[in-house]
Amino acid sequence: MSLLDRITSPDDLKKLQPEELTALAQECRQKIFSSVSENGGHLASNLGVVELTLALHYVYDFGPYPTGLDRLLFDVGHQAYTHKLITGRAAQFDKLRKKGSVGGFPSPLESPYDLFAVGHAGTAISTAVGMARGDAHKKRDSRVVALVGDASIVNGEHQQSPGRAGRLSRAGAHQLHLRRSQAHRQGRRRSSPQQRRQHD
């Protein structure tokens, strides 16, 4: 059985040793390549964020909505293929973008791990700011991560969003994490929730 066959949720991912993540990343790449070759879709933009997506899921607690401690937002949505593979949809990936199977973009109707439907909207940062504000108001100890990539940062709404983030209270800003897919935070070791809070 392949490593990817053993992953039905991010909890399974967290059971892997850091050195196994390299092999899992290769399996994800192969699955994405074969599925896109057969069905069409976004290839390069997804191959470029495999390690980053695995690292984020390994470090943070992106559980299904509404029970997940942390939340992950994509912009652009078509970079979410690895996210879909490790959230219980790998078995359907051979029919990527086919009716009744895995879509090419995040969709809450498809999985509770997808927080909202998004394409090239430029909405991830402002949505993350809103979630961070709400979490701070509810005194919820969570992290909201906005993964922005594939030139989405040039959208006008993204240009305004850092100003909104800058006006967050200290508690709200502490909960908001922005990640650009070009940063490639590969190889970051998993830490406990307590260690993550100290690191933040």
C-alpha positions in Angstrom: 0.0 0.0 0.0 1.3 3.4 -1.0 1.7 6.2 1.6 -1.1 8.2 -0.2 -3.4 5.2 0.1 -3.0 5.4 3.9 -3.9 9.1 4.1 -7.6 9.7 4.5 -7.4 12.8 6.6 -4.7 15.2 7.9 -4.6 13.2 11.1 -3.1 10.3 9.1 -0.5 12.7 7.7 0.6 13.7 11.1 1.4 10.1 12.0 4.2 10.0 9.3 7.8 10.6 10.1 9.3 13.8 8.6 11.4 11.7 6.2 8.3 10.0 4.9 6.9 13.3 3.7 9.4 13.4 0.8 8.1 10.1 -0.5 4.5 11.2 0.0 5.2 14.4 -1.9 6.4 12.4 -4.8 3.3 10.2 -4.8 1.1 13.3 -4.7 3.0 14.8 -7.7 2.6 11.5 -9.7 -1.2 11.4 -8.9 -1.6 15.1 -9.9 0.4 14.6 -13.1 -1.5 11.5 -14.2 -4.9 12.9 -13.3 -4.3 16.3 -15.1 -2.8 14.5 -18.1 -6.0 12.4 -18.4 -8.6 15.0 -17.5 -7.1 18.4 -17.9 -6.6 20.9 -15.0 -3.9 23.0 -13.5 -0.6 21.2 -13.5 2.4 23.5 -12.8 0.7 25.6 -10.1 -0.2 22.5 -8.1 3.2 20.8 -8.5 4.8 24.0 -7.1 2.9 23.8 -3.8 3.0 20.1 -2.9 5.6 20.4 -0.1 4.1 23.6 1.2 0.6 22.1 1.4 1.9 19.0 3.2 4.0 21.1 5.6 1.0 23.4 6.5 -1.2 20.4 7.2 1.6 18.7 9.2 2.1 21.7 11.4 -1.4 23.2 11.8 -4.7 21.5 12.7 -6.9 22.0 9.7 -9.8 19.7 10.7 -13.2 19.6 9.0 -15.4 22.6 9.5 -16.7 23.5 12.0 -14.6 21.2 14.3 -11.2 22.1 13.0 -9.0 24.1 15.3 -7.2 26.0 12.5 -8.5 27.1 9.0 -6.8 27.0 5.6 -7.8 29.4 2.8 -6.6 29.1 -0.8 -6.3 31.8 -3.4 -6.1 30.8 -6.1 -8.4 27.9 -5.6 -6.9 25.8 -8.4 -3.8 25.2 -6.2 -5.7 23.0 -3.8 -5.1 19.6 -5.5 -2.7 18.3 -2.8 -5.1 19.6 -0.1 -7.8 17.5 -1.7 -5.6 14.4 -2.0 -4.9 14.3 1.8 -8.4 15.2 2.9 -10.1 11.9 1.8 -10.4 12.5 -2.0 -7.4 10.7 -3.4 -9.4 7.6 -4.5 -11.6 9.9 -6.7 -8.8 11.8 -8.2 -8.5 9.7 -11.4 -11.8 11.4 -12.3 -10.7 14.9 -11.5 -13.1 17.6 -12.9 -15.6 15.0 -13.9 -19.3 15.2 -12.9 -19.9 13.7 -9.5 -16.2 13.5 -8.7 -13.5 15.8 -7.4 -13.8 19.4 -8.7 -10.9 21.6 -9.8 -11.5 24.2 -7.0 -12.4 24.1 -3.3 -16.0 23.5 -2.6 -17.8 23.1 0.8 -20.3 21.0 -1.0 -17.6 18.5 -1.8 -15.8 18.4 1.5 -16.0 20.0 5.0 -12.2 20.6 4.7 -12.9 23.2 2.0 -14.1 26.4 3.8 -15.5 28.2 0.8 -15.8 28.0 -2.9 -13.1 30.1 -4.6 -11.4 30.5 -7.9 -9.4 33.6 -8.9 -11.3 35.8 -6.5 -8.5 37.6 -4.6 -10.5 37.0 -1.4 -8.3 34.9 0.8 -6.6 37.6 2.9 -9.8 39.6 3.5 -11.7 36.4 4.4 -8.8 35.4 6.7 -9.0 38.8 8.4 -12.7 38.4 9.0 -12.2 34.9 10.5 -9.4 36.2 12.7 -11.6 39.0 13.9 -14.4 36.6 14.7 -12.1 34.1 16.4 -10.6 36.9 18.6 -14.1 38.1 19.5 -15.1 34.6 20.5 -11.7 34.1 22.3 -11.1 31.1 20.1 -7.5 29.8 20.2 -7.1 29.2 16.5 -5.0 30.1 13.5 -6.2 31.2 10.1 -3.8 30.6 7.2 -4.2 32.3 3.8 -2.2 30.6 1.1 -1.8 33.1 -1.7 -0.1 32.2 -4.9 0.0 31.9 -8.7 -0.1 35.7 -9.2 -3.3 36.1 -7.2 -1.6 38.7 -5.0 -2.0 41.3 -7.7 -5.8 41.4 -7.3 -7.1 44.7 -6.1 -8.8 43.2 -3.1 -5.5 41.7 -2.0 -3.8 45.0 -2.3 -6.3 46.5 0.2 -6.3 43.5 2.6 -2.9 44.1 4.3 -4.2 47.4 5.5 -7.2 45.6 7.0 -4.9 43.1 8.6 -2.7 45.9 10.0 -5.7 47.2 11.9 -6.4 44.0 13.7 -6.0 44.0 17.5 -2.9 42.3 18.8 -4.9 39.1 19.5 -6.4 39.1 16.0 -3.1 39.7 14.3 -1.6 36.9 16.3 -4.2 34.5 14.8 -3.7 35.6 11.2 -1.0 33.9 9.1 -0.3 34.7 5.5 1.7 32.3 3.4 2.7 32.9 -0.2 3.1 29.7 -2.1 6.4 31.0 -3.6 7.9 30.9 -0.1 8.2 27.1 -0.2 8.4 26.5 3.6 9.6 22.9 3.0 10.9 20.6 5.6 9.4 22.4 8.6 9.1 19.9 11.4 5.8 19.3 13.2 5.4 21.0 16.6 2.9 20.7 19.3 0.1 23.3 19.6 1.9 24.7 22.6 5.2 25.1 20.7 3.3 26.7 17.7 1.8 29.3 20.0 5.2 30.1 21.5 6.7 30.3 18.0 4.0 32.6 16.8 
